[in-house]
Amino acid sequence: MKLIFATNNIHKTSEMRSAIGNRLEIVTLAEAGINIDIPEPHNTLEENATKKSRTIYRLTKTNCFSEDTGLEVYALNGEPGVKSARYAGNNRSFDANIEKLLTKLADKDNRKARFRAVISLVVDNNETLFEGICEGRIIDRKKGQEGFGYDPVFIPDGSSKTFAEMTLEEKNQFSHRTKAAKKLVAFLSQ
């Protein structure tokens, strides 16, 4: 089955293709000849994911999916959450987002956090949502060069490495995005 992945994020595309393997053909917006940036104005990951997949389905009438992820830090009442990509402002700077997060956590003992991914799949105009969660903790300084976003300060439960210190294959063993992608594949295999 071929699905359009409603994203312009090359990092997400790489992770999703790695997680899904050859079980589905994933076509990016650019590969589909679609040159739009879909806004994420909503207050939940679910609503943002739905907005993106519904927009692409409406434009193309092609089966598609989208994904929205947030880092939810317990001591910060779930921040940055749905605002993860723009936590430090609309310029989407990974470094500025991490700096803001570490500053807000400086006096906190509880460093527990989780990544939560929501995939919205639209097939024949019917939507199904899938969620993946990865529990872990935020460390006090960046470690590693791989990945993107908050990966340099997030260590998943069961590991001593940050996501940014892991290969993509290692990250897939823990990843919220991989967990949601596996649910998507299982659903489409029924």
C-alpha positions as CSV (number, residue, x, y, z in Angstrom):
1,M,0.0,0.0,0.0
2,K,1.2,3.5,-0.8
3,L,0.5,6.4,1.6
4,I,1.4,10.0,1.5
5,F,3.2,11.2,4.7
6,A,1.9,14.7,5.4
7,T,5.1,16.2,6.5
8,N,8.0,18.3,5.3
9,N,10.2,17.1,8.1
10,I,13.1,15.0,6.7
11,H,14.0,13.7,10.2
12,K,10.4,12.4,10.8
13,T,10.4,10.9,7.3
14,S,13.7,9.1,7.9
15,E,12.5,7.7,11.3
16,M,9.1,6.6,9.9
17,R,10.6,4.9,6.9
18,S,13.0,3.1,9.2
19,A,10.2,2.0,11.6
20,I,7.9,0.8,8.8
21,G,10.5,-0.8,6.6
22,N,9.2,-2.2,3.3
23,R,5.8,-3.0,4.7
24,L,4.3,0.2,3.2
25,E,5.4,2.7,0.6
26,I,5.8,6.1,2.1
27,V,5.7,9.1,-0.2
28,T,6.6,12.5,1.2
29,L,4.8,15.7,0.3
30,A,7.7,16.8,-1.8
31,E,7.8,13.4,-3.7
32,A,4.1,13.8,-4.3
33,G,4.6,17.3,-5.7
34,I,2.8,19.0,-2.9
35,N,4.4,22.2,-1.8
36,I,2.5,23.4,1.3
37,D,3.3,23.8,5.0
38,I,0.2,22.9,7.0
39,P,-0.2,24.9,10.2
40,E,-0.5,23.3,13.6
41,P,-2.8,25.7,15.4
42,H,-4.5,23.3,17.7
43,N,-4.1,22.6,21.4
44,T,-3.7,18.8,21.1
45,L,-1.5,16.5,19.1
46,E,-4.5,14.6,17.9
47,E,-6.1,17.8,16.4
48,N,-2.9,18.8,14.7
49,A,-2.3,15.3,13.2
50,T,-5.9,15.2,12.0
51,K,-5.6,18.7,10.4
52,K,-2.6,17.6,8.5
53,S,-3.9,14.3,7.2
54,R,-7.4,15.7,6.4
55,T,-5.8,18.6,4.5
56,I,-3.7,16.2,2.3
57,Y,-6.6,13.8,1.8
58,R,-8.9,16.7,0.7
59,L,-6.2,17.9,-1.8
60,T,-5.2,14.6,-3.3
61,K,-8.0,12.1,-2.5
62,T,-5.1,9.7,-1.8
63,N,-4.7,7.6,1.4
64,C,-2.3,9.4,3.7
65,F,-1.1,9.8,7.3
66,S,0.4,12.5,9.4
67,E,2.1,12.5,12.8
68,D,2.5,15.0,15.6
69,T,4.8,14.6,18.5
70,G,5.2,16.4,21.8
71,L,7.6,16.2,24.7
72,E,5.7,16.2,27.9
73,V,7.7,17.0,31.1
74,Y,5.9,16.1,34.3
75,A,7.4,18.8,36.5
76,L,6.3,21.4,33.9
77,N,2.7,20.2,33.8
78,G,3.2,18.6,30.4
79,E,5.2,21.4,28.8
80,P,6.3,21.9,26.1
81,G,3.7,19.4,24.8
82,V,1.9,20.4,21.6
83,K,4.1,23.5,21.4
84,S,7.4,21.4,21.4
85,A,8.6,22.5,18.0
86,R,8.0,26.2,18.8
87,Y,8.7,26.2,22.5
88,A,11.2,29.1,22.4
89,G,9.4,30.9,19.6
90,N,8.2,30.5,16.0
91,N,11.7,30.2,14.5
92,R,11.8,26.4,15.4
93,S,15.3,26.4,16.8
94,F,16.2,23.0,18.4
95,D,18.9,24.7,20.5
96,A,16.7,27.5,21.7
97,N,14.0,25.0,22.7
98,I,16.4,22.9,24.6
99,E,17.9,25.9,26.4
100,K,14.4,27.1,27.5
101,L,13.5,23.6,28.7
102,L,16.8,23.2,30.7
103,T,16.3,26.7,32.2
104,K,12.8,25.9,33.3
105,L,14.0,22.6,34.8
106,A,17.1,24.0,36.5
107,D,15.6,23.9,40.1
108,K,13.4,20.8,39.6
109,D,14.3,17.4,41.1
110,N,11.7,15.5,39.0
111,R,13.2,15.2,35.5
112,K,10.7,12.5,34.3
113,A,9.3,13.2,30.8
114,R,7.7,11.3,27.9
115,F,7.6,11.7,24.2
116,R,4.1,11.1,22.8
117,A,3.4,10.6,19.1
118,V,0.0,10.6,17.5
119,I,-0.5,9.3,13.9
120,S,-3.7,10.2,12.0
121,L,-4.3,7.8,9.2
122,V,-6.9,8.6,6.5
123,V,-7.9,5.7,4.2
124,D,-10.9,6.1,1.9
125,N,-11.9,9.3,3.9
126,N,-12.0,7.3,7.2
127,E,-9.7,8.4,10.0
128,T,-8.0,6.2,12.6
129,L,-5.6,7.5,15.3
130,F,-2.6,5.7,16.8
131,E,-0.5,6.7,19.8
132,G,3.0,5.8,20.8
133,I,4.6,6.8,24.1
134,C,8.2,6.6,25.3
135,E,8.8,7.3,29.0
136,G,12.2,8.7,30.1
137,R,13.9,11.6,31.7
138,I,15.6,14.9,30.8
139,I,19.3,15.3,31.6
140,D,20.9,18.7,32.5
141,R,23.1,19.1,29.3
142,K,23.1,17.9,25.7
143,K,24.8,14.6,24.8
144,G,25.1,13.1,21.3
145,Q,25.0,14.3,17.7
146,E,22.2,12.1,16.2
147,G,18.5,12.7,16.0
148,F,16.8,16.1,16.2
149,G,14.7,18.2,18.5
150,Y,15.0,17.3,22.2
151,D,16.9,14.0,21.5
152,P,20.2,15.3,23.0
153,V,18.6,15.7,26.5
154,F,16.2,12.8,26.6
155,I,17.2,9.4,27.9
156,P,14.5,6.7,27.5
157,D,13.7,4.4,30.3
158,G,15.8,1.2,30.0
159,S,18.8,3.0,28.4
160,S,21.8,5.0,29.6
161,K,22.1,6.9,26.3
162,T,20.2,9.9,25.0
163,F,18.3,9.5,21.8
164,A,21.1,11.7,20.2
165,E,23.7,9.1,21.2
166,M,21.8,6.3,19.5
167,T,21.8,5.0,15.9
168,L,18.4,5.1,14.3
169,E,18.1,1.3,14.8
170,E,18.8,1.7,18.6
171,K,16.3,4.6,18.8
172,N,13.7,2.5,17.1
173,Q,13.8,0.0,20.1
174,F,12.4,2.8,22.3
175,S,10.8,5.4,20.1
176,H,7.3,6.7,20.5
177,R,7.1,7.2,16.7
178,T,8.1,3.6,16.1
179,K,5.4,2.4,18.6
180,A,2.7,4.4,16.8
181,A,4.0,3.3,13.4
182,K,3.8,-0.4,14.4
183,K,0.2,0.1,15.4
184,L,-0.5,1.7,12.0
185,V,1.1,-1.2,10.2
186,A,-0.7,-3.8,12.3
187,F,-4.0,-2.0,11.6
188,L,-3.4,-1.9,7.8
189,S,-2.4,-5.6,7.9
190,Q,-5.7,-6.7,9.2
